[in-house]
Amino acid sequence: MKKIPPGVGPKHPQVVVLVGATGDLARRKLLPGLFHLSSAGYVTVEPGDYAVADNSAVVFIPAAAIERVLVAAERIAAREAAMAQALRNGKSVSSVMGAAYETLLTGD
């Protein structure tokens, strides 16, 4: 497989998240596709990178991005906890969710 030339692809470390990659479609399409991207040099996992997995997802986090990812994850977890508490307190789903999905978990 031909490697990508220098200067092509992302300029900064990327985080790859696979959710629900357990079925036949994952085995036939998703995982071979990721292998292809990795073989071409578009997706890399380096020594020191982090891999987090459970029964339904795998996340690869470049070592250079781990602090940024952890800060974002903690902010999202806090926002989700506040949203759950608001629902338990009787607020409507629409008022808790708001109108802008893109800012839902960041609180912007």
N, C-alpha and C positions, 0 to 999 in steps of 0.2 A: 504494500500500500504506500502511496506517495505521501510523504510528510508535508505539512504546511510550511510555506516559506516564512522566514522571519518577517515580523511586522504585520502578519495576518492574524486575526483573532482578537480576543479581548486584551485590553491593556492592563487590566487589574485582575487579581485573583477572583475566581467565580465560585459560587456555592452551588452544588448540584443536589437537588432534592428529588428523590423518587418516592412516590406515595402509592401504595397499593400495587406494587410491582411483584405480584405473586402468581398470577394466573397464566393461562396459555398464551394470551396476547403478549404479555411481558416476555415470556420465553421465546416466542417466535419473532417479535418485532422490537420491543423496547431494549432488551438486553443486547441483542446483536447490534442494534443501532448505536448504543453506547460504546460497545466494543469497537465499532467502526470509527466513531468519533475519537476514541482514545488512541486507536492505532494510527490515525491521521494526525494526532497531536493536538486536537481541539480540547480534549478533556484529559487532564493529568492528575494523578495522585502521587504526591512526592513523599519521601520519608519525612516523618514529622507532622504530616497532615492528619486530620481527625476524621474518623468514620463513626457515625452514630447510627444505630439501627434498632428496630423493633420488628414485630411481626408484619408490619404493613409499610414500612418506609426505610430508606437508607439515605443518609446525608453525608456527603464528603465536604469537609471544610478545610481550606488551605490554612496552614499554620499562621501565615501572615494575616489572615482575616479572623482568627478565632476571637480576639477581644471584641471586635466590632459585632460579630455574630452573637456573642454572649450578651452584650449590652442590649442589642435589639431583642433577643429572646426574652430577657428579663423584663424589658419594657412591654412587650406583647403579653407576657404572662400576667403582669400587673393589670394591664388594661382588660384582659379577659376576665380576671377575678373581679374587677370593679363592675364589669358588664353583668356578670353572673349575679353579683350582689344586688345590683339595681333591679334585675328581673325578680329576684327573691323578695325584694321590697315592694313589688307590685307595679313597677314601671312597665309600660308596653314594650313589646319587642321592637316596634318601629321607632319608638323614641330612643331606645338603647342603641339600636343599630345605626340610626342616622341615615342620611341620604347618600353620602359619599363613601362607597365601599372601599376605595383606595386609601382612605384615611381612617378606616374603621379601627384597626389595631394600633395605629401610631398615635391616635388621639389628636391629630392635627385638625 
